[in-house]
Amino acid sequence: MRFCRFARYGAGVVTAGALLAGCGSGPPQAGVAGTNAIALTNPLHVAPARHPDRSRSWILPGAAKQWLIYAPDNSAGAIDIYNYRVKRSKRYGRITGLSTPYGACVDGAGDVYVVDSSTSEVYEYAHGGIAPIATATTNYSVPLGCSVDPTSGNVAVSTFNGPGSSGAGGVDIFAGGLSGSQTVYTNANLYHLYPPAYDPQGNLFVQGTDYSGASVFAELPAGKAQFTVLTGLTIAFPGSVQWDGSYLAVTDQDYNYGYTTMIYRVTVSGSQVTVVRSTQLTDNCYPYRNWMVAVQPFISGSTGKQNAVVAHNLNCPGREGFWNYTAGGLAKRLIRSAIAPAVSYGEAVSPPSSDR
């Protein structure tokens, strides 16, 4: 039987609904945290208390020459910026004035996009920049993530909820960038949708849940208007999808209902998914358990120095770290908790122009 783990967070980190949701036997089920949509997007039902940072945005001189991590802090309504390659963790900047930033993505020019789940806003920042160079509002609500099509510049934003009596979410695609026209794509098998990913051919992949709460993996082929539901991959609790340079990387936030994160490297042929390799991320911040729950771990690569995953462990506040992508296991290093985001659901790594 599982015992209640959430007492260690305290009222400053999760909602009262989330505290109750974490107790009992068996995995938490969608809906137990009431109307708090953010709490429903992870198996822990973590929904941080709001502590908005009302200071001015800032960034260190010369930051644009560095590899940068943009990590939205949902609790502070801010985006923390770190030097990706400096082992001694140091915050290089902070963007303030957002509401509840959730997921992030990056395009081929190094621009970083961040979605705000409360305001339905999408912000685009140039590498090393702290003022948005473009903004847009999604037609649907509670955006969780985004991806940029390398073939067209289209920006796909996945939304957890939508208008109408069903409340089902969809994928809102901005043609050619955030200033372009919007088209929302939905599917009867997709109710809540999670951060999506394009592959190099412009095919879009997304995880979600159906109306029963079961996980669904689907593809929106390039140039098509209808999703294809994919089979062959079992997910306990959906997370994000990302192209890792060679394969689609599909995240399970609650692998084997054990509150650890599994990343599957997969290929897709027709509607069939084949798992090539899997990587389990664990953590030892909680006594006697390897609980590590990440919604949108960012994969910076699969070889050499870039063989890393940047992720935030929702099990432990302020737990932002770097995991080996191919080996998995415990984090290789951590950002000091004093400067790490309190609660982050997704990150993006942006290289300087010299390394693109």
Summary of the structure (lengths in Angstrom):
residues: 356
radius of gyration: 18.4
end to end distance: 49.1
largest distance: 52.5
contacts: 1279
relative contact order: 0.14
helix: 7%
strand: 38%
